[in-house]
Amino acid sequence: MFGCYRIPARIGGGGAVRFSRRIHSPGMIGIARLALLLSWAVATAAQGLDDREQWVVEAEAAYASVESYSAIVHKQQRVAGKLLPQETIFLKFRKPFSMYLKWVSTPYEDSELVYVVGWNKNRVRAHRGGFWRFVVRNLDLRAPELMVGNLRPVTDIGIGGLIKTVAVNVRSAIEAGYISVAQLGEESVYGRKTRILDVDLPSGTVGGYGGYRMVINQDIENKLLIRIHVYDRQDQLVENYGYENLNLIAGLADSDFDPDNPAYRF
């Protein structure tokens, strides 16, 4: 805690269009994918299209109108070369930055964490589940107890953090002149109709995620990014985040981020 739905690397479906400035060698992506990439590039050039960033702009605009929300978060990371078990977390979030987390599955079931920017000396208040639930601690965001088994601080969790990090990656890669974005049809995710975006990045040259490839599900109706899989050059899953049961009209109040809330166990 204080620290997959893996979709196929090659997804079928009609209408796929890829926008690319550089083509990887066959040894990296395979002859079949290279042929498909070339066909997409030809179609793109013929239509004069370039939407490598447009979908990011749409997601940012959609999130700008969200005041608060709740969701079930699915989180999985590869740390020190080992893919850790998936965590399932109930999240409440309110702008500018208030968050409540409750782990709802093993290995951290019933652990809770609350963070409100500017409150509690900008520390989280947290406790584990089970036997240790009575031990409540105030911890800095990058305290070892929070960072163990994690690639990033807990405050990176959330739709806003996902969109911001993806935007940093995409725009840095565009500036570097090395990115390709493929729209690979549609897929139902958590009961929502989404479009699939396959984004190839120059590993090591962009901020945020450290992977070489991102597969992103964007909600077609509300334009938010609701799931991401990040892969390394060996096509191993590095990070996986999904937002299920997303409630954008949660109407959260101060009590939702108060550790004295009687529904909580701080």
Residue, then its C-alpha position, 0 to 999 in steps of 0.5 A: m500500500f504505502g508503497c491486469y487487464r493486459i490488452p493485446a499489444r496488437i489490437g484489431g478493428g477498423g478505422a485505425v489511423r497512426f500519426s508518426r514522425r519516425i518509424h521503428s526498426p522491424g526488430m523492435i515492433g515486428i514486420a506485421r506492425l511495420a506494414l500496418l504503421l506504413s499504411w496508416a502513415v500513408a492514409t494520414a498524409a493523404q488526409g492531411l491529419d495530425d491529431r497526436e495531441q488533440w485527444v490530450v487537449e480534449a481530456e484536459a478540457a473535460y477534466a477542467s470542468v470536474e470539481s470532485y469525483s469518486a472512483i474505484v482505482h485499479k493500480q499495478q506497478r513493476v518495481a525493481g523488476k517485479l510486477l506487484p499484485q494489483e491494488t484496488i482502492f476506493l478514491k474520493f477527490r476534490k479540487p484543488f487537492s483533497m483526497y481520501l483513499k481506502w484499500v478494498s482488497t488484499p494485500y492492504e484491505d481496510s487501509e486508509l489515507v487522507y490528504v488535504v493540501g495545506w492541512n496537517k503540515n502537508r502530510v498524509r494521515a494514514h493507517r494500515g488495515g488489520f491488526w495495525r489499524f489502530v496505529v495512525r501516522n502522519l507522513d510526508l508524501r515521500a516518506p519511506e513508508l509510503m514509497v516502498g513498493n511504489l514508483r511515484p507518490v500517492t498523490d499521483i493517483g487520480i484522473g488529473g494526475l493521469i492526464k497531466t502525466v500523459a500530457v507531459n509525455v506526449r508534448s515532450a515527445i512531440e517536441a523531440g520529434y519522435i512520437s506515433v499515435a495510433q487510434l485502434g478502434e473502440e473497447s468497452v472498459y468498466g462498462r464505458k465505451t472508449r477509444i484505444l490510443d496506442v502511443d509510442l514514445p522515445s524511452g528515456t527522453v520524456g518526463g512522467y512515465g518511464g515506459y516506451r509505449m502507452v496504451i490508453n482508453q479514452d472515454i468517448e462520451n466524457k473524453l476523460l482518460i480512464r485506463i492506461h497500460v505502460y510498457d517497456r521496450q521488452d513489452q513488459l507491463v510497467e504501470n497499469y492504472g484504471y478508474e472504474n465506477l467514475n462518479l463525476i457528480a459526487g458532490l463531495a464535502d469537507s467531511d469526506f476528507d476529515p479523518d474524524n468522519p465517523a465512517y472512517r477508522f482513523 
